[in-house]
Amino acid sequence: MKISAKSMTAAAMVAAIYAVLTIMLGDLSYGSIQVRLSEALMLLCFFRKEYCYALTLGCFIANLFSPMPPDIIFGTLATALSAVSMYLVGKSGTSNTKLLIASLFPVGFNAVIIGFELNILMKLPLFLSMLQVAAGELISCTVIGSLIFFLILKNKAFAKLITLK
């Protein structure tokens, strides 16, 4: 697989933005109640698989700063599973409905994986942990992320930047 310099640069920038945004908003990004605003970037995976790698790497880097070291593995796993699932939905054709559906993968994967992590490591109630993580993902990825991408995609120049076409 040949990756252009343009694609590699875009992927590196996305990974860096995800990591920096997550780390900078530390208290919002880690713990039992988390709203990672950087998760809005996950919707990029819907358009190109390079973003799957970029966001998984960005999440891994951000999770190096997590107060829960297992987050490095499990949080990154949730991101990778979400990213690939979102890409597969987008690969079958793009529409606002499919984009909205794709935005729900991080909600589900993170709710289950991080919910269990919080339950096991912090002894928090499982269902409540899953619900809190799902709510944070719903806010950051589905509501904020989808709104941003619906607006961006109305502008052909921005849409072209995202899809790298």
Backbone hydrogen bonds, N-H to C=O, Kabsch-Sander energy under -0.5 kcal/mol:
donor,donor_aa,acceptor,acceptor_aa,energy
3,I,1,M,-0.5
8,M,4,S,-2.5
9,T,5,A,-2.5
10,A,6,K,-2.3
11,A,7,S,-2.5
12,A,8,M,-2.4
13,M,9,T,-2.3
14,V,10,A,-2.3
15,A,11,A,-2.5
16,A,12,A,-2.3
17,I,13,M,-2.7
18,Y,14,V,-2.6
19,A,15,A,-2.4
20,V,16,A,-2.8
21,L,17,I,-2.6
22,T,18,Y,-2.3
23,I,19,A,-2.6
24,M,20,V,-3.0
25,L,21,L,-1.6
26,G,23,I,-1.4
28,L,25,L,-1.7
29,S,25,L,-1.4
29,S,26,G,-0.7
30,Y,26,G,-1.5
34,Q,32,S,-0.6
35,V,28,L,-2.7
37,L,35,V,-1.2
39,E,36,R,-2.1
40,A,37,L,-1.7
41,L,38,S,-1.8
42,M,39,E,-1.5
43,L,40,A,-1.3
44,L,41,L,-2.4
45,C,42,M,-1.8
46,F,43,L,-1.1
47,F,44,L,-1.8
48,R,44,L,-1.5
51,Y,48,R,-0.9
52,C,49,K,-1.0
53,Y,49,K,-1.3
54,A,50,E,-2.2
55,L,51,Y,-2.8
56,T,52,C,-1.8
57,L,53,Y,-2.5
58,G,54,A,-2.7
59,C,55,L,-2.3
60,F,56,T,-2.3
61,I,57,L,-2.6
62,A,58,G,-2.4
63,N,59,C,-2.8
64,L,60,F,-0.8
64,L,61,I,-0.9
65,F,62,A,-1.6
66,S,63,N,-1.2
71,D,68,M,-2.6
72,I,69,P,-2.1
73,I,70,P,-0.8
74,F,70,P,-2.8
75,G,71,D,-1.3
76,T,71,D,-1.0
77,L,73,I,-2.1
78,A,74,F,-2.2
79,T,75,G,-1.9
80,A,76,T,-2.6
81,L,77,L,-2.7
82,S,78,A,-2.1
83,A,79,T,-3.0
84,V,80,A,-2.4
85,S,81,L,-2.1
86,M,82,S,-2.7
87,Y,83,A,-2.4
88,L,84,V,-2.4
89,V,85,S,-1.8
90,G,86,M,-2.3
91,K,87,Y,-2.5
92,S,88,L,-0.8
92,S,89,V,-0.7
93,G,90,G,-1.8
99,L,95,S,-2.4
100,L,96,N,-2.3
101,I,97,T,-2.4
102,A,98,K,-2.9
103,S,99,L,-1.8
104,L,101,I,-1.6
105,F,102,A,-1.5
107,V,103,S,-0.5
108,G,104,L,-2.2
109,F,105,F,-2.8
110,N,106,P,-1.9
111,A,107,V,-1.9
112,V,108,G,-2.1
113,I,109,F,-2.6
114,I,110,N,-1.9
115,G,110,N,-0.9
115,G,111,A,-1.0
116,F,112,V,-2.2
117,E,113,I,-2.0
118,L,114,I,-2.9
119,N,115,G,-2.0
120,I,116,F,-2.9
121,L,117,E,-2.9
122,M,118,L,-1.7
123,K,119,N,-0.7
124,L,118,L,-1.4
129,S,125,P,-2.6
130,M,126,L,-2.7
131,L,127,F,-2.5
132,Q,128,L,-2.6
133,V,129,S,-2.5
134,A,130,M,-2.6
135,A,131,L,-2.4
136,G,132,Q,-2.2
137,E,133,V,-2.4
138,L,134,A,-2.7
139,I,135,A,-2.2
140,S,136,G,-2.6
141,C,137,E,-2.8
142,T,137,E,-1.2
143,V,138,L,-2.8
144,I,139,I,-2.7
145,G,140,S,-1.2
146,S,141,C,-1.0
147,L,143,V,-1.9
148,I,144,I,-2.5
149,F,145,G,-2.7
150,F,146,S,-3.0
151,L,147,L,-2.0
152,I,148,I,-2.8
153,L,149,F,-2.6
154,K,150,F,-0.5
154,K,151,L,-0.9
155,N,152,I,-1.8
156,K,154,K,-0.7
159,A,155,N,-2.6
160,K,156,K,-2.1
161,L,157,A,-1.7
162,I,158,F,-2.3
163,T,159,A,-2.2
164,L,160,K,-1.0
165,K,160,K,-1.2
